[in-house]
Amino acid sequence: MGYQQVDTLEALRRRRARAGASETTSGIFFQSIVDCVRARRGAPQVEELLQGLKSRRWLGPLRYPVTDYLQLLEKGLLLIGTEAEFNDNLIQLGVDASRVFRESPVGQLFVRTNAGAVHRVMAGVRLAYATTSSYGERSYERLKDKEGLLSVKGDWVGPAGALGAILGGVPVIAESTLNATVESVADDGASYNIRVTW
């Protein structure tokens, strides 16, 4: 796939160990992992993915513990590919998750209210995450007419997933081509910036 190398399996494991028990994320993201494994590896691998989990079904509008999500994410990524492919597969899963979000009722509202302008979409990322997750701080700064910087702190999923979500969602919503680059990765990938240009 050839994406920017921004994350590792070990960093994800360290972030998962630090995630709070009360922090949550939307069921749509749990289901997107199941759908991704089914599409790439088939139904038998989905059974392996779900084996030993407390829950096997998640409802999109409800929130579930992010630690459970991170466990499912790790297991799903290792079923999809090797540890060496982890970064690219996590970025691709972010692309897939952005599609699932856009198709949800909340996502459809987000698309309608932010369509057509990259700065407006990127500024709305904070709200989009707030409607689906209880962890992390995000802010967006407009740097130039066609350049901006998303700053993130406390994101347990990490920079690869966010990069995929931006690459998969922003160009579609803003109806524009987009370049996105992760910068200043720190804190095992829980803090980072994503620079966008178009």
Disulfide bonds with the S-S distance in Angstrom:
none
